[in-house]
Amino acid sequence: MASQLKKAPKAYARAGVDVDLGNRVKSGIHRMVQGTHGPEVLGKIGGFGGLFRPNFKGMKDPVLVSSVDGVGTKLKLAFALNRHDTMGQDLVNHCVNDIAVLGARPLFFLDYIGAEKLEPPVFQQLLKGFAKACKQAGCALVGGETAQMPGMYHPGEYDLCGTIVGVVDRPKMIDGSKIRVGDVVLGLASNGLHTNGYSLARHVLFEQMRLTPASRLSGLAKTVGEELLRVHRNYQPLVGGMPHGVLKGLAHITGGGLVDNLPRVLPKDCDAEIDTGSWKVPAMFRHIQEGGFVDRAEMYQVFNMGVGMVLVVSEKDAAAVIRRTKARRIGRIVRGSGVVQLRF
């Protein structure tokens, strides 16, 4: 019986899943993530479940807010450039922003990595990115899952998924219900494409324009590949410290762009009128539009176009919010039916 138990892992490895390799790769996780842990985290990494004892002191009606997401085909750029730490940061920051729009602060984060085979250097870079972004966001990395699945992924490739849980005091929740005609729409600058629109971007840049990640284009400080790997910005530190009642609505501009994301917080009798000339669209978006002959309206439904987060505030609060966040006035709330009106 003992000899059979010894042979099992070797047979599994021959089938493509090296259990011993997985254990070695994950052996240093605790050292990497302990910097994200505060007194709320109980137990240690490696258990069957992450333990988190929250402190809701000072909250009248604490509500847990959760979200799950991935980074899409931006991963293809990471594979091509063999740079993976930014993927971990992208995933955490995307998830943090998704709950920040409700006024929530992050509590803890869990990741999932599925791969054809666990490559130690790649795994270390991913965990380094997760830990860095979680620490910056004040979010505990309490656990995750890794899976070796030969036949499911191409050699050298992997997929990522992240789940975040945060909390908001219900009386302070931001839900858009107080948005009124005459309110001001502000935009916070993005750091590039963030984590959306990469299938179209790659098709245009690398297939239609026949560029490579090492190519350079006018108006870009870095190579095409480096520009596309810019880290998804975390907006929670900017919007999380606002006095209660100042922010009437927040929208994270991800897949669907301004056209599909901003309506998620608009009342049914209000439209957001956006002046697309009120900010300078980053050069990368202009290259994609012109190189792929993409309709201008479609660009605003695929990409963030330089605006990664939208804030809706009253006119009386707009100047103070602009000073505090460096946001730009990009539009106003008008009477309508809950849609975005783009003004070119």
LOTIKOL-321995 format. One record per residue (C-alpha): residue number from 0; residue in three letters; x, y, z. Coordinates in pm, 1 decimal. Layout:
// residues N
<atom i="NUM" aa="ALA" px="X" py="Y" pz="Z"/>
...
This chain:
// residues 344
<atom i="0" aa="MET" px="0.0" py="0.0" pz="0.0"/>
<atom i="1" aa="ALA" px="285.2" py="237.8" pz="84.8"/>
<atom i="2" aa="SER" px="448.9" py="183.1" pz="-254.9"/>
<atom i="3" aa="GLN" px="119.9" py="258.4" pz="-430.3"/>
<atom i="4" aa="LEU" px="89.0" py="588.6" pz="-242.3"/>
<atom i="5" aa="LYS" px="440.1" py="684.9" pz="-351.0"/>
<atom i="6" aa="LYS" px="366.1" py="611.9" pz="-716.0"/>
<atom i="7" aa="ALA" px="39.1" py="808.6" pz="-729.8"/>
<atom i="8" aa="PRO" px="193.9" py="1156.9" pz="-740.1"/>
<atom i="9" aa="LYS" px="435.9" py="1047.9" pz="-1012.8"/>
<atom i="10" aa="ALA" px="151.3" py="917.2" pz="-1224.4"/>
<atom i="11" aa="TYR" px="-38.6" py="1240.6" pz="-1167.0"/>
<atom i="12" aa="ALA" px="267.7" py="1438.3" pz="-1272.0"/>
<atom i="13" aa="ARG" px="293.3" py="1232.7" pz="-1589.7"/>
<atom i="14" aa="ALA" px="-69.8" py="1327.0" pz="-1656.3"/>
<atom i="15" aa="GLY" px="32.0" py="1691.6" pz="-1629.6"/>
<atom i="16" aa="VAL" px="-36.8" py="1781.7" pz="-1265.3"/>
<atom i="17" aa="ASP" px="270.9" py="1800.8" pz="-1043.3"/>
<atom i="18" aa="VAL" px="142.8" py="1810.2" pz="-685.1"/>
<atom i="19" aa="ASP" px="491.6" py="1839.9" pz="-540.3"/>
<atom i="20" aa="LEU" px="565.9" py="2137.8" pz="-763.6"/>
<atom i="21" aa="GLY" px="242.1" py="2301.1" pz="-652.5"/>
<atom i="22" aa="ASN" px="334.8" py="2258.5" pz="-288.0"/>
<atom i="23" aa="ARG" px="681.7" py="2402.2" pz="-345.5"/>
<atom i="24" aa="VAL" px="546.5" py="2700.4" pz="-535.5"/>
<atom i="25" aa="LYS" px="296.0" py="2779.7" pz="-260.8"/>
<atom i="26" aa="SER" px="535.4" py="2724.4" pz="29.1"/>
<atom i="27" aa="GLY" px="634.9" py="3091.8" pz="54.9"/>
<atom i="28" aa="ILE" px="287.6" py="3244.3" pz="29.0"/>
<atom i="29" aa="HIS" px="258.0" py="3334.1" pz="396.7"/>
<atom i="30" aa="ARG" px="569.4" py="3550.4" pz="390.0"/>
<atom i="31" aa="MET" px="439.5" py="3742.0" pz="89.7"/>
<atom i="32" aa="VAL" px="88.9" py="3814.5" pz="217.6"/>
<atom i="33" aa="GLN" px="138.2" py="3864.8" pz="590.7"/>
<atom i="34" aa="GLY" px="200.0" py="4234.8" pz="527.2"/>
<atom i="35" aa="THR" px="-167.4" py="4266.0" pz="425.3"/>
<atom i="36" aa="HIS" px="-292.5" py="4113.1" pz="750.4"/>
<atom i="37" aa="GLY" px="-419.6" py="4309.3" pz="1048.0"/>
<atom i="38" aa="PRO" px="-566.4" py="4186.3" pz="1377.5"/>
<atom i="39" aa="GLU" px="-892.9" py="4097.4" pz="1197.9"/>
<atom i="40" aa="VAL" px="-727.7" py="3806.4" pz="1016.4"/>
<atom i="41" aa="LEU" px="-735.5" py="3483.4" pz="1213.9"/>
<atom i="42" aa="GLY" px="-550.1" py="3163.7" pz="1134.7"/>
<atom i="43" aa="LYS" px="-304.3" py="3141.5" pz="848.3"/>
<atom i="44" aa="ILE" px="-289.1" py="3098.4" pz="474.0"/>
<atom i="45" aa="GLY" px="-335.1" py="2739.5" pz="363.4"/>
<atom i="46" aa="GLY" px="-647.0" py="2640.5" pz="554.8"/>
<atom i="47" aa="PHE" px="-974.1" py="2533.9" pz="401.3"/>
<atom i="48" aa="GLY" px="-1113.2" py="2883.1" pz="449.0"/>
<atom i="49" aa="GLY" px="-989.3" py="3231.8" pz="527.4"/>
<atom i="50" aa="LEU" px="-1084.5" py="3366.2" pz="869.5"/>
<atom i="51" aa="PHE" px="-1168.0" py="3733.5" pz="914.5"/>
<atom i="52" aa="ARG" px="-1322.2" py="3886.3" pz="1225.7"/>
<atom i="53" aa="PRO" px="-1445.6" py="4233.5" pz="1122.0"/>
<atom i="54" aa="ASN" px="-1474.9" py="4533.2" pz="1348.4"/>
<atom i="55" aa="PHE" px="-1792.1" py="4723.9" pz="1266.6"/>
<atom i="56" aa="LYS" px="-1761.8" py="4963.5" pz="1559.8"/>
<atom i="57" aa="GLY" px="-1913.1" py="5301.4" pz="1479.3"/>
<atom i="58" aa="MET" px="-2144.3" py="5167.8" pz="1208.8"/>
<atom i="59" aa="LYS" px="-2520.4" py="5184.6" pz="1257.2"/>
<atom i="60" aa="ASP" px="-2613.9" py="4924.3" pz="995.9"/>
<atom i="61" aa="PRO" px="-2310.0" py="4753.0" pz="838.6"/>
<atom i="62" aa="VAL" px="-2374.7" py="4599.6" pz="496.2"/>
<atom i="63" aa="LEU" px="-2129.1" py="4362.7" pz="328.6"/>
<atom i="64" aa="VAL" px="-2052.3" py="4441.8" pz="-34.7"/>
<atom i="65" aa="SER" px="-1894.0" py="4181.5" pz="-263.1"/>
<atom i="66" aa="SER" px="-1769.1" py="4163.4" pz="-618.7"/>
<atom i="67" aa="VAL" px="-1587.0" py="3917.5" pz="-843.5"/>
<atom i="68" aa="ASP" px="-1395.2" py="3989.4" pz="-1163.2"/>
<atom i="69" aa="GLY" px="-1100.5" py="3906.8" pz="-1387.6"/>
<atom i="70" aa="VAL" px="-858.9" py="4099.5" pz="-1609.6"/>
<atom i="71" aa="GLY" px="-970.5" py="3959.6" pz="-1945.7"/>
<atom i="72" aa="THR" px="-740.5" py="3931.0" pz="-2244.7"/>
<atom i="73" aa="LYS" px="-498.0" py="4182.5" pz="-2097.8"/>
<atom i="74" aa="LEU" px="-334.0" py="3858.8" pz="-1985.2"/>
<atom i="75" aa="LYS" px="-217.7" py="3805.3" pz="-2344.0"/>
<atom i="76" aa="LEU" px="12.2" py="4105.7" pz="-2305.2"/>
<atom i="77" aa="ALA" px="150.9" py="3964.5" pz="-1981.5"/>
<atom i="78" aa="PHE" px="228.7" py="3636.4" pz="-2158.9"/>
<atom i="79" aa="ALA" px="395.5" py="3814.8" pz="-2449.7"/>
<atom i="80" aa="LEU" px="611.8" py="4039.0" pz="-2229.3"/>
<atom i="81" aa="ASN" px="661.9" py="3784.8" pz="-1949.1"/>
<atom i="82" aa="ARG" px="555.9" py="4044.5" pz="-1693.5"/>
<atom i="83" aa="HIS" px="297.2" py="3931.7" pz="-1443.3"/>
<atom i="84" aa="ASP" px="309.3" py="4140.6" pz="-1123.4"/>
<atom i="85" aa="THR" px="93.4" py="4410.4" pz="-1280.1"/>
<atom i="86" aa="MET" px="-180.3" py="4152.2" pz="-1344.7"/>
<atom i="87" aa="GLY" px="-216.6" py="4096.3" pz="-971.3"/>
<atom i="88" aa="GLN" px="-240.6" py="4469.1" pz="-909.0"/>
<atom i="89" aa="ASP" px="-492.6" py="4512.2" pz="-1190.4"/>
<atom i="90" aa="LEU" px="-722.2" py="4248.3" pz="-1047.0"/>
<atom i="91" aa="VAL" px="-720.9" py="4382.4" pz="-692.1"/>
<atom i="92" aa="ASN" px="-766.4" py="4745.5" pz="-795.4"/>
<atom i="93" aa="HIS" px="-1049.7" py="4661.2" pz="-1034.3"/>
<atom i="94" aa="CYS" px="-1235.9" py="4480.6" pz="-757.6"/>
<atom i="95" aa="VAL" px="-1169.0" py="4757.1" pz="-502.7"/>
<atom i="96" aa="ASN" px="-1315.1" py="5016.1" pz="-740.9"/>
<atom i="97" aa="ASP" px="-1624.2" py="4806.3" pz="-805.3"/>
<atom i="98" aa="ILE" px="-1726.8" py="4819.5" pz="-438.8"/>
<atom i="99" aa="ALA" px="-1594.7" py="5171.8" pz="-379.6"/>
<atom i="100" aa="VAL" px="-1874.0" py="5310.0" pz="-599.2"/>
<atom i="101" aa="LEU" px="-2119.2" py="5207.3" pz="-326.3"/>
<atom i="102" aa="GLY" px="-1912.1" py="5380.2" pz="-60.6"/>
<atom i="103" aa="ALA" px="-1763.9" py="5054.9" pz="67.5"/>
<atom i="104" aa="ARG" px="-1414.0" py="5005.9" pz="203.8"/>
<atom i="105" aa="PRO" px="-1246.6" py="4672.7" pz="127.4"/>
<atom i="106" aa="LEU" px="-1206.6" py="4410.8" pz="399.8"/>
<atom i="107" aa="PHE" px="-1051.6" py="4107.1" pz="232.8"/>
<atom i="108" aa="PHE" px="-964.2" py="3960.9" pz="-105.3"/>
<atom i="109" aa="LEU" px="-926.3" py="3608.1" pz="-245.1"/>
<atom i="110" aa="ASP" px="-768.9" py="3506.5" pz="-573.5"/>
<atom i="111" aa="TYR" px="-797.1" py="3217.3" pz="-816.1"/>
<atom i="112" aa="ILE" px="-519.3" py="3114.9" pz="-1054.6"/>
<atom i="113" aa="GLY" px="-587.1" py="2844.0" pz="-1312.6"/>
<atom i="114" aa="ALA" px="-292.4" py="2734.7" pz="-1525.2"/>
<atom i="115" aa="GLU" px="-169.2" py="2466.9" pz="-1761.2"/>
<atom i="116" aa="LYS" px="124.2" py="2429.3" pz="-1518.3"/>
<atom i="117" aa="LEU" px="232.9" py="2634.9" pz="-1219.5"/>
<atom i="118" aa="GLU" px="550.5" py="2821.0" pz="-1310.3"/>
<atom i="119" aa="PRO" px="725.9" py="2936.2" pz="-989.3"/>
<atom i="120" aa="PRO" px="855.9" py="3272.0" pz="-1124.5"/>
<atom i="121" aa="VAL" px="515.1" py="3360.5" pz="-1268.3"/>
<atom i="122" aa="PHE" px="332.3" py="3257.0" pz="-951.4"/>
<atom i="123" aa="GLN" px="569.1" py="3467.0" pz="-738.8"/>
<atom i="124" aa="GLN" px="509.9" py="3773.3" pz="-957.5"/>
<atom i="125" aa="LEU" px="132.1" py="3732.5" pz="-939.0"/>
<atom i="126" aa="LEU" px="135.4" py="3697.8" pz="-560.3"/>
<atom i="127" aa="LYS" px="368.3" py="3995.3" pz="-532.0"/>
<atom i="128" aa="GLY" px="116.0" py="4202.7" pz="-729.6"/>
<atom i="129" aa="PHE" px="-179.3" py="4082.7" pz="-521.6"/>
<atom i="130" aa="ALA" px="3.0" py="4159.4" pz="-196.9"/>
<atom i="131" aa="LYS" px="122.7" py="4502.6" pz="-310.5"/>
<atom i="132" aa="ALA" px="-220.9" py="4618.5" pz="-423.0"/>
<atom i="133" aa="CYS" px="-398.0" py="4472.3" pz="-118.6"/>
<atom i="134" aa="LYS" px="-158.1" py="4647.9" pz="116.4"/>
<atom i="135" aa="GLN" px="-206.7" py="4978.6" pz="-64.7"/>
<atom i="136" aa="ALA" px="-584.8" py="4934.4" pz="-45.6"/>
<atom i="137" aa="GLY" px="-589.2" py="4834.9" pz="322.5"/>
<atom i="138" aa="CYS" px="-734.3" py="4500.3" pz="218.5"/>
<atom i="139" aa="ALA" px="-633.4" py="4164.1" pz="364.9"/>
<atom i="140" aa="LEU" px="-531.0" py="3885.9" pz="127.2"/>
<atom i="141" aa="VAL" px="-679.9" py="3595.1" pz="321.2"/>
<atom i="142" aa="GLY" px="-657.2" py="3308.0" pz="75.6"/>
<atom i="143" aa="GLY" px="-694.7" py="3180.1" pz="-275.4"/>
<atom i="144" aa="GLU" px="-688.3" py="2879.6" pz="-502.6"/>
<atom i="145" aa="THR" px="-443.6" py="2751.0" pz="-759.5"/>
<atom i="146" aa="ALA" px="-530.8" py="2482.7" pz="-1012.2"/>
<atom i="147" aa="GLN" px="-309.5" py="2297.7" pz="-1258.3"/>
<atom i="148" aa="MET" px="-530.5" py="2193.4" pz="-1548.1"/>
<atom i="149" aa="PRO" px="-337.6" py="2051.7" pz="-1844.6"/>
<atom i="150" aa="GLY" px="-549.2" py="2050.8" pz="-2157.7"/>
<atom i="151" aa="MET" px="-755.1" py="2347.1" pz="-2040.0"/>
<atom i="152" aa="TYR" px="-491.4" py="2613.0" pz="-2103.3"/>
<atom i="153" aa="HIS" px="-217.0" py="2663.4" pz="-2359.2"/>
<atom i="154" aa="PRO" px="135.5" py="2601.4" pz="-2225.9"/>
<atom i="155" aa="GLY" px="264.6" py="2906.3" pz="-2042.1"/>
<atom i="156" aa="GLU" px="-81.0" py="3060.2" pz="-2002.0"/>
<atom i="157" aa="TYR" px="-311.0" py="3106.3" pz="-1703.4"/>
<atom i="158" aa="ASP" px="-631.6" py="3279.9" pz="-1600.2"/>
<atom i="159" aa="LEU" px="-705.2" py="3497.8" pz="-1299.3"/>
<atom i="160" aa="CYS" px="-1015.9" py="3570.2" pz="-1098.6"/>
<atom i="161" aa="GLY" px="-1057.8" py="3771.3" pz="-779.7"/>
<atom i="162" aa="THR" px="-1326.9" py="3810.6" pz="-517.1"/>
<atom i="163" aa="ILE" px="-1347.5" py="4103.3" pz="-278.5"/>
<atom i="164" aa="VAL" px="-1564.3" py="4167.2" pz="26.5"/>
<atom i="165" aa="GLY" px="-1605.0" py="4511.1" pz="178.5"/>
<atom i="166" aa="VAL" px="-1840.4" py="4695.3" pz="410.2"/>
<atom i="167" aa="VAL" px="-2044.6" py="5014.1" pz="406.2"/>
<atom i="168" aa="ASP" px="-2270.9" py="5168.1" pz="667.5"/>
<atom i="169" aa="ARG" px="-2616.2" py="5154.1" pz="510.6"/>
<atom i="170" aa="PRO" px="-2709.0" py="5518.3" pz="591.8"/>
<atom i="171" aa="LYS" px="-2391.5" py="5624.0" pz="405.4"/>
<atom i="172" aa="MET" px="-2437.1" py="5400.9" pz="102.2"/>
<atom i="173" aa="ILE" px="-2396.3" py="5574.0" pz="-235.4"/>
<atom i="174" aa="ASP" px="-2668.8" py="5451.5" pz="-470.5"/>
<atom i="175" aa="GLY" px="-2750.5" py="5741.4" pz="-705.4"/>
<atom i="176" aa="SER" px="-3098.9" py="5790.4" pz="-563.1"/>
<atom i="177" aa="LYS" px="-3026.3" py="6153.8" pz="-470.5"/>
<atom i="178" aa="ILE" px="-2904.8" py="6254.6" pz="-816.6"/>
<atom i="179" aa="ARG" px="-3106.3" py="6545.3" pz="-952.2"/>
<atom i="180" aa="VAL" px="-3126.7" py="6754.5" pz="-1268.4"/>
<atom i="181" aa="GLY" px="-2859.7" py="7024.7" pz="-1249.2"/>
<atom i="182" aa="ASP" px="-2599.5" py="6810.2" pz="-1074.4"/>
<atom i="183" aa="VAL" px="-2244.1" py="6805.5" pz="-1206.6"/>
<atom i="184" aa="VAL" px="-2065.3" py="6506.9" pz="-1361.3"/>
<atom i="185" aa="LEU" px="-1693.4" py="6484.6" pz="-1281.7"/>
<atom i="186" aa="GLY" px="-1434.6" py="6249.1" pz="-1424.3"/>
<atom i="187" aa="LEU" px="-1119.3" py="6106.1" pz="-1267.5"/>
<atom i="188" aa="ALA" px="-842.0" py="6030.3" pz="-1515.5"/>
<atom i="189" aa="SER" px="-762.3" py="5669.7" pz="-1602.8"/>
<atom i="190" aa="ASN" px="-414.6" py="5520.4" pz="-1633.9"/>
<atom i="191" aa="GLY" px="-473.5" py="5378.7" pz="-1979.5"/>
<atom i="192" aa="LEU" px="-705.3" py="5098.2" pz="-2087.7"/>
<atom i="193" aa="HIS" px="-718.4" py="4956.9" pz="-1733.0"/>
<atom i="194" aa="THR" px="-863.6" py="4605.4" pz="-1779.8"/>
<atom i="195" aa="ASN" px="-1119.1" py="4640.8" pz="-2058.1"/>
<atom i="196" aa="GLY" px="-1132.6" py="4646.6" pz="-2437.0"/>
<atom i="197" aa="TYR" px="-815.3" py="4444.8" pz="-2489.9"/>
<atom i="198" aa="SER" px="-963.1" py="4206.4" pz="-2745.4"/>
<atom i="199" aa="LEU" px="-1040.1" py="4500.2" pz="-2974.0"/>
<atom i="200" aa="ALA" px="-714.5" py="4679.0" pz="-2889.7"/>
<atom i="201" aa="ARG" px="-501.1" py="4373.3" pz="-2967.7"/>
<atom i="202" aa="HIS" px="-691.2" py="4307.5" pz="-3290.2"/>
<atom i="203" aa="VAL" px="-637.7" py="4662.6" pz="-3413.3"/>
<atom i="204" aa="LEU" px="-280.5" py="4715.2" pz="-3295.7"/>
<atom i="205" aa="PHE" px="-129.4" py="4375.0" pz="-3365.5"/>
<atom i="206" aa="GLU" px="-341.3" py="4238.0" pz="-3651.6"/>
<atom i="207" aa="GLN" px="-467.1" py="4537.3" pz="-3847.0"/>
<atom i="208" aa="MET" px="-176.9" py="4775.1" pz="-3782.0"/>
<atom i="209" aa="ARG" px="76.7" py="4488.6" pz="-3763.8"/>
<atom i="210" aa="LEU" px="258.5" py="4637.0" pz="-3465.8"/>
<atom i="211" aa="THR" px="444.8" py="4443.4" pz="-3196.6"/>
<atom i="212" aa="PRO" px="459.6" py="4504.1" pz="-2820.1"/>
<atom i="213" aa="ALA" px="799.9" py="4667.1" pz="-2879.9"/>
<atom i="214" aa="SER" px="661.4" py="4918.8" pz="-3132.3"/>
<atom i="215" aa="ARG" px="645.7" py="5288.6" pz="-3054.2"/>
<atom i="216" aa="LEU" px="371.4" py="5531.1" pz="-3153.7"/>
<atom i="217" aa="SER" px="351.3" py="5909.5" pz="-3146.4"/>
<atom i="218" aa="GLY" px="223.5" py="6054.8" pz="-2822.3"/>
<atom i="219" aa="LEU" px="313.7" py="5747.5" pz="-2617.2"/>
<atom i="220" aa="ALA" px="593.1" py="5767.8" pz="-2359.5"/>
<atom i="221" aa="LYS" px="651.2" py="5392.4" pz="-2360.3"/>
<atom i="222" aa="THR" px="635.8" py="5102.7" pz="-2605.9"/>
<atom i="223" aa="VAL" px="293.6" py="4977.1" pz="-2711.3"/>
<atom i="224" aa="GLY" px="326.4" py="4673.7" pz="-2485.2"/>
<atom i="225" aa="GLU" px="429.0" py="4878.1" pz="-2183.5"/>
<atom i="226" aa="GLU" px="148.0" py="5126.5" pz="-2241.3"/>
<atom i="227" aa="LEU" px="-105.4" py="4845.5" pz="-2256.5"/>
<atom i="228" aa="LEU" px="25.6" py="4701.7" pz="-1928.6"/>
<atom i="229" aa="ARG" px="-26.3" py="5022.9" pz="-1731.6"/>
<atom i="230" aa="VAL" px="-180.9" py="4928.9" pz="-1396.2"/>
<atom i="231" aa="HIS" px="-553.1" py="4975.0" pz="-1339.8"/>
<atom i="232" aa="ARG" px="-583.7" py="5274.1" pz="-1107.5"/>
<atom i="233" aa="ASN" px="-730.3" py="5240.8" pz="-755.8"/>
<atom i="234" aa="TYR" px="-973.5" py="5528.5" pz="-688.6"/>
<atom i="235" aa="GLN" px="-1089.0" py="5424.4" pz="-341.5"/>
<atom i="236" aa="PRO" px="-841.8" py="5650.6" pz="-154.6"/>
<atom i="237" aa="LEU" px="-981.4" py="5951.6" pz="-342.4"/>
<atom i="238" aa="VAL" px="-1352.2" py="5880.6" pz="-311.0"/>
<atom i="239" aa="GLY" px="-1348.1" py="5692.6" pz="19.9"/>
<atom i="240" aa="GLY" px="-1265.6" py="5990.9" pz="236.9"/>
<atom i="241" aa="MET" px="-1535.7" py="6225.1" pz="114.7"/>
<atom i="242" aa="PRO" px="-1779.2" py="6374.3" pz="369.4"/>
<atom i="243" aa="HIS" px="-2110.5" py="6192.8" pz="380.8"/>
<atom i="244" aa="GLY" px="-2361.4" py="6321.8" pz="127.7"/>
<atom i="245" aa="VAL" px="-2116.3" py="6495.3" pz="-105.3"/>
<atom i="246" aa="LEU" px="-2097.0" py="6209.4" pz="-355.3"/>
<atom i="247" aa="LYS" px="-2441.9" py="6140.7" pz="-497.7"/>
<atom i="248" aa="GLY" px="-2332.8" py="5874.5" pz="-744.5"/>
<atom i="249" aa="LEU" px="-2018.1" py="5693.1" pz="-856.1"/>
<atom i="250" aa="ALA" px="-1955.6" py="5481.9" pz="-1164.8"/>
<atom i="251" aa="HIS" px="-1648.4" py="5268.7" pz="-1232.9"/>
<atom i="252" aa="ILE" px="-1588.0" py="5297.1" pz="-1608.2"/>
<atom i="253" aa="THR" px="-1502.3" py="4943.7" pz="-1715.0"/>
<atom i="254" aa="GLY" px="-1638.1" py="4724.0" pz="-1996.0"/>
<atom i="255" aa="GLY" px="-1919.2" py="4918.3" pz="-2160.7"/>
<atom i="256" aa="GLY" px="-1743.0" py="5250.8" pz="-2116.7"/>
<atom i="257" aa="LEU" px="-1926.5" py="5567.1" pz="-2018.8"/>
<atom i="258" aa="VAL" px="-2224.9" py="5464.4" pz="-2230.0"/>
<atom i="259" aa="ASP" px="-2316.0" py="5152.6" pz="-2030.1"/>
<atom i="260" aa="ASN" px="-2167.5" py="5212.5" pz="-1685.6"/>
<atom i="261" aa="LEU" px="-2291.2" py="5558.4" pz="-1591.1"/>
<atom i="262" aa="PRO" px="-2661.5" py="5466.6" pz="-1642.6"/>
<atom i="263" aa="ARG" px="-2625.5" py="5207.8" pz="-1364.3"/>
<atom i="264" aa="VAL" px="-2643.0" py="5490.7" pz="-1108.1"/>
<atom i="265" aa="LEU" px="-2880.8" py="5728.9" pz="-1285.4"/>
<atom i="266" aa="PRO" px="-3243.5" py="5774.7" pz="-1175.0"/>
<atom i="267" aa="LYS" px="-3496.4" py="5680.0" pz="-1442.5"/>
<atom i="268" aa="ASP" px="-3587.1" py="6044.5" pz="-1507.3"/>
<atom i="269" aa="CYS" px="-3230.4" py="6172.2" pz="-1548.9"/>
<atom i="270" aa="ASP" px="-2971.0" py="6157.0" pz="-1827.1"/>
<atom i="271" aa="ALA" px="-2601.3" py="6232.3" pz="-1806.9"/>
<atom i="272" aa="GLU" px="-2496.2" py="6475.7" pz="-2077.4"/>
<atom i="273" aa="ILE" px="-2124.3" py="6426.2" pz="-2140.5"/>
<atom i="274" aa="ASP" px="-1907.4" py="6679.7" pz="-2321.7"/>
<atom i="275" aa="THR" px="-1642.7" py="6455.6" pz="-2480.7"/>
<atom i="276" aa="GLY" px="-1431.0" py="6759.6" pz="-2562.0"/>
<atom i="277" aa="SER" px="-1388.9" py="6852.4" pz="-2195.2"/>
<atom i="278" aa="TRP" px="-1085.1" py="6629.6" pz="-2147.4"/>
<atom i="279" aa="LYS" px="-792.9" py="6520.1" pz="-2361.7"/>
<atom i="280" aa="VAL" px="-835.5" py="6161.4" pz="-2477.8"/>
<atom i="281" aa="PRO" px="-503.5" py="5973.0" pz="-2431.7"/>
<atom i="282" aa="ALA" px="-308.6" py="5900.3" pz="-2750.0"/>
<atom i="283" aa="MET" px="-350.6" py="5521.4" pz="-2724.6"/>
<atom i="284" aa="PHE" px="-726.5" py="5548.3" pz="-2773.7"/>
<atom i="285" aa="ARG" px="-682.2" py="5774.7" pz="-3075.2"/>
<atom i="286" aa="HIS" px="-440.8" py="5525.7" pz="-3234.1"/>
<atom i="287" aa="ILE" px="-688.3" py="5241.0" pz="-3181.0"/>
<atom i="288" aa="GLN" px="-978.9" py="5440.1" pz="-3324.9"/>
<atom i="289" aa="GLU" px="-788.7" py="5556.6" pz="-3630.6"/>
<atom i="290" aa="GLY" px="-593.9" py="5235.2" pz="-3689.0"/>
<atom i="291" aa="GLY" px="-903.3" py="5018.1" pz="-3665.4"/>
<atom i="292" aa="PHE" px="-1149.8" py="5261.9" pz="-3827.8"/>
<atom i="293" aa="VAL" px="-1363.7" py="5227.2" pz="-3515.0"/>
<atom i="294" aa="ASP" px="-1674.0" py="5443.3" pz="-3492.0"/>
<atom i="295" aa="ARG" px="-1626.8" py="5720.0" pz="-3236.7"/>
<atom i="296" aa="ALA" px="-1946.1" py="5635.7" pz="-3048.1"/>
<atom i="297" aa="GLU" px="-1840.6" py="5271.6" pz="-3020.6"/>
<atom i="298" aa="MET" px="-1507.8" py="5376.7" pz="-2868.4"/>
<atom i="299" aa="TYR" px="-1700.6" py="5526.2" pz="-2573.8"/>
<atom i="300" aa="GLN" px="-1889.6" py="5199.4" pz="-2529.2"/>
<atom i="301" aa="VAL" px="-1577.9" py="4980.6" pz="-2528.8"/>
<atom i="302" aa="PHE" px="-1305.2" py="5187.0" pz="-2359.9"/>
<atom i="303" aa="ASN" px="-1286.8" py="5430.4" pz="-2070.1"/>
<atom i="304" aa="MET" px="-1138.2" py="5690.9" pz="-2310.6"/>
<atom i="305" aa="GLY" px="-931.3" py="5844.4" pz="-2031.4"/>
<atom i="306" aa="VAL" px="-1199.7" py="5858.4" pz="-1760.5"/>
<atom i="307" aa="GLY" px="-1176.2" py="5571.8" pz="-1513.0"/>
<atom i="308" aa="MET" px="-1425.4" py="5685.5" pz="-1250.3"/>
<atom i="309" aa="VAL" px="-1722.9" py="5922.1" pz="-1267.1"/>
<atom i="310" aa="LEU" px="-1851.7" py="6125.5" pz="-973.1"/>
<atom i="311" aa="VAL" px="-2190.0" py="6297.4" pz="-959.5"/>
<atom i="312" aa="VAL" px="-2211.2" py="6589.3" pz="-715.0"/>
<atom i="313" aa="SER" px="-2425.1" py="6896.1" pz="-660.9"/>
<atom i="314" aa="GLU" px="-2316.9" py="7223.5" pz="-817.5"/>
<atom i="315" aa="LYS" px="-2239.9" py="7370.8" pz="-474.9"/>
<atom i="316" aa="ASP" px="-1993.4" py="7089.2" pz="-395.4"/>
<atom i="317" aa="ALA" px="-1827.6" py="7062.1" pz="-736.3"/>
<atom i="318" aa="ALA" px="-1543.2" py="7310.5" pz="-684.7"/>
<atom i="319" aa="ALA" px="-1438.1" py="7156.0" pz="-351.7"/>
<atom i="320" aa="VAL" px="-1445.6" py="6803.0" pz="-492.2"/>
<atom i="321" aa="ILE" px="-1242.4" py="6909.3" pz="-795.4"/>
<atom i="322" aa="ARG" px="-977.2" py="7064.9" pz="-570.0"/>
<atom i="323" aa="ARG" px="-962.7" py="6757.0" pz="-351.1"/>
<atom i="324" aa="THR" px="-958.8" py="6486.2" pz="-619.0"/>
<atom i="325" aa="LYS" px="-815.5" py="6665.2" pz="-925.9"/>
<atom i="326" aa="ALA" px="-1128.8" py="6555.7" pz="-1110.6"/>
<atom i="327" aa="ARG" px="-1242.2" py="6732.9" pz="-1427.5"/>
<atom i="328" aa="ARG" px="-1592.7" py="6861.7" pz="-1500.8"/>
<atom i="329" aa="ILE" px="-1712.6" py="6651.7" pz="-1794.4"/>
<atom i="330" aa="GLY" px="-2088.1" py="6698.4" pz="-1800.2"/>
<atom i="331" aa="ARG" px="-2415.4" py="6757.5" pz="-1623.1"/>
<atom i="332" aa="ILE" px="-2734.7" py="6582.6" pz="-1526.2"/>
<atom i="333" aa="VAL" px="-3034.6" py="6671.6" pz="-1741.4"/>
<atom i="334" aa="ARG" px="-3392.7" py="6555.9" pz="-1761.1"/>
<atom i="335" aa="GLY" px="-3423.1" py="6227.0" pz="-1950.0"/>
<atom i="336" aa="SER" px="-3474.9" py="5853.6" pz="-1924.8"/>
<atom i="337" aa="GLY" px="-3163.5" py="5721.0" pz="-1754.4"/>
<atom i="338" aa="VAL" px="-2913.9" py="5716.8" pz="-2042.9"/>
<atom i="339" aa="VAL" px="-2589.6" py="5886.7" pz="-2140.7"/>
<atom i="340" aa="GLN" px="-2594.1" py="6156.7" pz="-2407.5"/>
<atom i="341" aa="LEU" px="-2252.6" py="6199.8" pz="-2567.8"/>
<atom i="342" aa="ARG" px="-2183.1" py="6546.1" pz="-2707.6"/>
<atom i="343" aa="PHE" px="-1904.5" py="6540.1" pz="-2967.4"/>
